[in-house]
Amino acid sequence: MIPIKYFCHITSTFTPYMSLYTTIAPITITCHNRIAPYLEQEVRELGFTVEETFITGVRLSGTINDCIRLNLNLRCASQVLYSLIQFEATDADDVYKNLCDYPWENILPDPGFFSVTSNVLNDTINNSMFANLRVKDAIVDRIRTKRGTRPSTGPALDGAVIHLFWKNEHAEVFIDTSGDSLARHGYRKIPGGAPMLESLAAATIFAGKWDRVSPFVNPMCGSGTLAIEAALIATNTRPGLFRLNYAFMHLAGYDDEVYLQQMELLNKQIIDIPGLTIIATDRSEFAVANAKKNAVAAGVADLIKFGVCDFEDTDVPEGMNGVVYMNPEYGMRLGEEQALEEVYSRIGDFMKKKCGGYFGYIFTGNPNLAKKIGLKAKRRIEFYNSTIDCRLMEFELYGGSRRTMRHRDEPE
């Protein structure tokens, strides 16, 4: 939810005489619940100043050109929203009236296509689609008056996107510079049975203590998302390299010079990690075959050693000290939990017997099954997987000559 303390009666950050791409305005970057701390970390590492972090995002100030950079680089984000106007509205007619006076002819190209999305919590609205319709009507009526032509609209997010945030009497309208969600990174062509969203996978890796050079071992790899994200993070390969269309490309006056410069930078900043060891296994040949295809699409197939085996037979390099990360089934259907109790117990035995010197991570949405692991978690980090309340449990698996692996943010 976007915070409301910034609202005033009517505030516009853009006038017809200002460049949309260089005008500084509030930017809200949204993300899935409980991922915001890792999104904030990413944004700060890009050199931006975060003004506020809330439960589903962060807020800062910048330009559309800044939004381009953010869209191409962020792994944990969902949408990058550039604020246009803030006002008070008691009902949908107030929204319409305020937006009819806004210079949309300077925002949307001619001819052009746009869509409207919204996040609405107002007593007069019981269907957010009605609020979307009033936004669309205001934009269409304004442009038809100024140009004499009617822009095309529809639900697809492959053109310009306008987003309404309206809580109680406070409304803010944004350009959604992303379009389709950034949480899907674009390389995964075959998702598998119960895939972890790419943004969530990246956030959980950030939350752990992997130093990005030590082994990353991922038994029960499924469609390979965790192993692939680990390879992309280690080599500094950004999500923008896998996507060709963003909503910012469909605004009036768009010049792809900034985008192309950023794409060139993304390619230049990829790094090579000599000896990087990433291992991904699954007992399903079908799952491993799909994981390999996804890794090929992500350009990291040569960095991941895939294997078909039971998780207990996964090769864990000795004396190298890294992380072992497992995302077992949660057993959400009737009868499944009991069948999985033995699996979770075996996971605990596997980590005790074969993973000495490593940090162990288990991501699960079932606290009862987690108890069957038989190991004491050093940390339990809260996440949501869709609507499922989950924990990333961290285990320090002591072994013979274990060296302490330092988190990349910790001082030496």
C-alpha positions in Angstrom: 0.0 0.0 0.0 1.3 3.4 -0.9 1.6 5.9 2.0 -0.7 8.9 2.0 1.2 11.4 4.0 2.4 13.1 0.8 -1.1 14.2 -0.4 -2.3 17.7 -0.6 -5.3 19.3 -2.2 -4.1 19.4 -5.8 -0.5 19.0 -6.7 0.9 18.4 -10.2 4.6 17.7 -10.8 4.5 18.3 -14.5 3.5 21.3 -16.7 3.3 21.4 -20.6 6.6 23.3 -20.6 8.6 20.8 -18.7 10.3 17.6 -20.0 8.7 14.5 -18.6 12.0 12.7 -18.7 14.0 15.2 -16.7 11.4 16.6 -14.2 11.9 15.3 -10.7 8.8 13.9 -9.0 7.9 11.3 -6.4 8.6 7.8 -7.5 7.0 4.8 -5.8 8.5 1.4 -6.4 6.1 -1.4 -5.4 7.0 -5.0 -4.5 5.3 -8.0 -2.9 4.7 -8.0 0.8 7.8 -8.6 3.0 10.3 -8.0 0.1 10.6 -4.2 0.7 13.8 -4.4 2.8 15.6 -6.2 -0.1 14.2 -3.8 -2.6 15.4 -0.9 -0.5 18.9 -2.4 -0.5 18.9 -2.7 -4.3 17.7 0.9 -4.8 20.4 2.2 -2.4 23.1 0.1 -4.2 22.1 1.9 -7.4 22.9 5.2 -5.8 19.4 6.5 -5.1 18.3 8.0 -1.8 15.3 6.1 -0.4 13.0 8.6 1.4 10.6 6.0 2.8 10.2 2.3 3.0 6.8 0.8 3.6 5.4 -2.7 3.7 5.0 -3.1 -0.1 7.6 -0.8 -1.5 9.8 2.3 -1.3 9.5 5.9 -2.2 12.2 8.3 -3.6 12.4 11.2 -6.0 13.6 11.2 -9.6 12.8 11.5 -13.3 11.4 9.2 -15.9 15.0 8.7 -17.0 15.7 7.4 -13.5 12.7 5.2 -13.8 14.2 3.6 -16.9 17.4 2.7 -15.0 15.3 1.3 -12.1 13.2 -0.8 -14.4 16.2 -2.4 -16.0 18.1 -3.1 -12.8 15.8 -4.1 -10.0 15.2 -7.8 -9.2 12.8 -7.4 -6.3 10.4 -4.8 -7.7 6.9 -5.1 -9.2 6.2 -1.7 -10.7 8.0 1.7 -10.9 5.4 4.5 -10.6 6.2 8.1 -11.5 3.8 10.6 -9.8 1.9 13.0 -12.0 -0.8 14.6 -9.9 -2.3 14.4 -6.3 -5.7 15.6 -5.3 -8.6 15.1 -3.0 -11.6 13.2 -4.3 -14.8 12.1 -2.5 -16.2 10.1 -5.4 -15.4 9.0 -9.0 -16.8 12.2 -10.5 -14.1 14.2 -8.5 -11.5 12.0 -10.0 -12.9 12.6 -13.5 -13.0 16.4 -13.0 -9.5 16.7 -11.7 -8.0 14.5 -14.5 -10.0 16.3 -17.3 -7.9 19.4 -16.5 -4.5 17.6 -16.8 -2.5 17.9 -20.0 -2.6 14.3 -21.1 -1.9 15.4 -24.7 1.7 16.0 -23.5 2.0 12.6 -21.9 0.5 10.2 -24.4 1.6 10.0 -28.0 -0.7 10.5 -31.0 -1.8 8.0 -32.1 -1.4 5.9 -29.0 -2.7 3.2 -26.8 -3.0 3.3 -23.0 -4.5 1.2 -20.2 -5.5 2.1 -16.6 -4.8 0.2 -13.4 -5.8 1.1 -9.9 -5.6 0.4 -6.2 -8.8 1.8 -4.7 -10.1 1.9 -1.1 -13.0 4.4 -1.1 -16.5 3.9 0.4 -18.2 5.1 -2.8 -16.5 2.5 -5.0 -17.4 -1.2 -4.8 -15.7 -2.1 -8.1 -12.3 -0.7 -8.9 -13.1 -1.1 -12.6 -15.6 1.8 -12.3 -12.7 4.0 -11.0 -10.6 2.8 -13.9 -13.4 3.7 -16.3 -13.6 7.3 -15.0 -9.9 7.7 -15.3 -10.0 6.4 -18.9 -13.0 8.7 -19.7 -11.2 11.8 -18.4 -8.1 11.1 -20.4 -10.0 10.2 -23.6 -12.2 13.3 -23.3 -9.3 15.6 -22.7 -7.3 14.3 -25.6 -10.3 14.3 -27.9 -10.9 17.9 -27.0 -7.3 18.9 -27.7 -6.5 16.7 -30.7 -9.9 15.9 -32.2 -9.0 12.2 -32.1 -9.8 9.5 -29.6 -6.8 7.4 -28.3 -7.2 3.6 -28.1 -7.5 1.9 -24.8 -7.7 -1.6 -23.4 -6.6 -3.9 -20.6 -3.3 -5.0 -22.1 -0.2 -3.6 -20.4 1.9 -3.4 -23.5 1.4 0.3 -24.1 1.3 3.4 -21.9 -0.1 2.6 -18.4 -1.8 5.1 -16.0 -2.2 4.0 -12.4 -4.7 5.4 -9.9 -4.0 5.1 -6.2 -7.1 6.3 -4.2 -7.5 5.8 -0.5 -10.4 7.5 1.3 -10.4 11.0 -0.1 -6.8 11.1 -1.2 -5.9 10.3 -4.8 -2.6 10.1 -6.7 -2.2 9.3 -10.4 1.0 7.9 -11.7 2.6 6.8 -14.9 3.3 3.1 -14.4 6.7 3.1 -16.3 6.9 -0.7 -16.0 3.7 -2.2 -17.6 3.9 -5.9 -17.0 5.2 -6.7 -13.6 9.0 -6.6 -13.0 8.6 -9.5 -10.5 8.7 -11.9 -13.5 12.2 -11.6 -14.9 11.5 -12.8 -18.4 13.8 -15.8 -18.9 11.5 -18.5 -17.4 9.7 -20.1 -20.3 8.7 -23.3 -18.5 7.6 -22.5 -14.9 7.0 -25.9 -13.6 4.3 -27.1 -11.1 4.6 -24.6 -8.2 7.3 -22.1 -9.2 8.7 -19.5 -6.9 8.3 -16.0 -8.4 11.6 -14.7 -9.6 11.5 -11.5 -7.4 10.8 -13.7 -4.3 13.6 -16.0 -5.2 16.1 -13.1 -5.5 14.9 -11.6 -2.2 15.4 -14.8 -0.3 18.9 -15.1 -1.7 19.6 -11.5 -0.7 18.3 -12.4 2.8 20.8 -15.2 3.3 24.5 -15.2 3.8 25.7 -16.3 0.4 28.8 -14.4 -0.6 28.2 -14.9 -4.4 31.5 -16.8 -4.9 31.2 -19.9 -2.7 29.1 -22.9 -3.8 25.4 -22.5 -4.1 23.7 -26.0 -3.8 20.0 -26.3 -4.7 18.5 -29.7 -4.2 14.8 -30.1 -5.2 15.5 -27.4 -7.8 12.1 -27.7 -9.7 12.1 -25.3 -12.6 15.5 -24.0 -11.6 14.5 -20.5 -10.5 16.7 -20.3 -7.3 19.8 -21.7 -9.1 19.3 -19.4 -12.1 18.7 -16.3 -9.9 21.9 -17.2 -7.9 23.9 -17.3 -11.2 22.4 -14.0 -12.4 23.1 -12.3 -9.0 26.7 -13.7 -8.8 27.5 -12.5 -12.3 25.7 -9.1 -11.9 23.4 -10.0 -14.8 20.3 -7.7 -14.6 16.7 -8.5 -15.5 16.5 -5.8 -18.0 18.5 -7.9 -20.4 15.6 -10.3 -20.8 12.8 -7.9 -21.6 12.2 -5.8 -24.7 9.1 -3.8 -23.8 8.3 -1.4 -21.0 5.5 1.1 -20.5 8.0 4.0 -20.5 8.6 3.3 -24.2 5.1 4.4 -25.0 5.1 7.9 -23.7 5.1 11.1 -25.8 8.6 12.2 -26.7 10.2 8.9 -25.9 13.8 8.7 -27.2 15.5 5.4 -26.8 18.9 7.0 -26.2 18.8 6.6 -22.4 17.4 3.1 -22.7 20.2 2.0 -25.1 22.8 3.6 -22.9 21.5 1.7 -19.9 21.4 -1.6 -21.9 25.0 -1.1 -23.0 25.9 -0.6 -19.3 24.0 -3.7 -18.3 26.1 -5.8 -20.7 29.4 -4.2 -19.6 28.8 -4.7 -15.9 28.4 -8.5 -16.2 31.3 -10.1 -14.3 32.9 -13.5 -14.5 33.4 -15.5 -11.3 36.2 -18.0 -11.8 35.4 -21.4 -10.3 31.8 -20.4 -9.4 30.0 -23.6 -8.4 26.2 -23.8 -8.6 24.5 -27.2 -8.3 20.9 -27.9 -9.0 19.3 -31.3 -8.7 15.8 -32.9 -8.7 14.6 -36.4 -8.7 12.3 -35.5 -11.7 14.0 -35.8 -15.1 11.2 -33.6 -16.5 11.8 -30.9 -14.0 15.6 -30.9 -14.6 15.1 -30.8 -18.4 12.8 -27.8 -18.0 15.3 -26.1 -15.5 18.0 -26.5 -18.1 15.9 -24.9 -20.8 15.2 -21.9 -18.4 18.9 -21.7 -17.7 19.7 -21.6 -21.4 17.1 -18.8 -21.8 18.8 -16.9 -19.0 22.3 -17.4 -20.5 23.6 -19.2 -17.4 23.4 -22.8 -18.3 27.1 -23.2 -18.4 27.3 -21.9 -14.8 25.0 -24.5 -13.3 25.7 -28.2 -12.8 22.4 -30.0 -13.1 21.7 -33.5 -11.9 18.8 -36.0 -11.7 18.8 -37.6 -8.2 17.2 -37.7 -4.8 18.2 -34.7 -2.8 20.2 -36.9 -0.4 22.5 -37.9 -3.3 23.2 -34.3 -4.3 26.9 -33.6 -4.5 27.9 -31.0 -1.9 31.5 -29.9 -2.4 33.6 -30.6 0.7 35.7 -27.9 2.3 34.4 -25.1 0.1 31.7 -23.7 2.5 28.7 -22.2 0.8 25.0 -22.5 1.1 22.5 -25.3 0.6 19.1 -24.0 -0.2 16.0 -26.1 -0.4 12.4 -25.2 -1.2 10.4 -28.4 -0.4 6.6 -28.9 -0.9 4.4 -27.4 1.8 1.8 -30.1 1.9 -1.2 -27.8 1.7 -3.7 -30.4 0.6 -5.4 -33.0 2.8 -3.2 -36.0 3.5 -0.1 -34.5 2.0 1.4 -33.1 5.2 1.7 -36.6 6.8 3.4 -37.9 3.7 5.9 -35.1 3.8 6.9 -35.5 7.5 9.5 -38.1 6.5 10.8 -35.9 3.7 11.4 -33.0 6.1 13.1 -35.4 8.6 15.4 -36.7 5.8 16.2 -33.1 4.8 17.4 -32.5 8.4 19.5 -35.6 8.3 21.0 -34.7 4.9 22.0 -31.2 6.1 23.6 -32.7 9.3 25.5 -35.5 7.6 26.5 -34.0 4.2 26.5 -30.2 4.6 28.9 -29.5 7.4 30.5 -26.1 7.1 27.7 -24.7 5.0 24.7 -22.4 5.8 21.5 -24.3 5.2 18.3 -22.6 4.1 14.9 -24.1 3.9 12.0 -22.1 2.6 8.6 -23.5 3.7 5.0 -22.4 4.3 4.3 -25.2 6.8 5.5 -24.7 10.4 4.4 -28.1 11.4 6.6 -29.8 8.8 9.4 -27.4 9.7 9.5 -28.9 13.2 10.4 -32.3 11.6 13.7 -31.0 10.3 15.2 -31.6 13.7 17.6 -28.6 13.6 17.6 -25.4 15.5 17.2 -22.4 13.1 19.5 -19.5 13.7 17.1 -17.2 11.9 13.5 -17.4 10.6 13.0 -14.7 8.0 9.4 -13.9 7.1 8.1 -13.9 3.5 4.9 -14.5 1.6 4.7 -16.9 -1.3 1.6 -15.6 -3.0 -0.8 -15.6 0.0 1.0 -18.3 2.0 2.8 -17.1 5.2 6.3 -18.6 4.8 9.7 -18.7 6.6 13.2 -18.8 5.2 14.9 -20.8 8.0 18.7 -20.4 8.3 20.8 -23.2 9.8 24.5 -22.9 10.7 25.8 -26.4 9.9 29.1 -26.7 11.7 31.7 -29.0 10.2 35.3 -29.9 10.7 37.3 -27.0 9.4 34.5 -24.6 8.8 35.4 -21.0 8.1 32.8 -18.4 8.9 31.3 -17.1 5.7 30.8 -13.4 5.8 27.6 -11.7 4.7 28.4 -9.3 1.9 27.1 -6.3 4.0 29.1 -7.3 7.1 32.5 -5.7 7.9 35.6 -7.8 7.8 
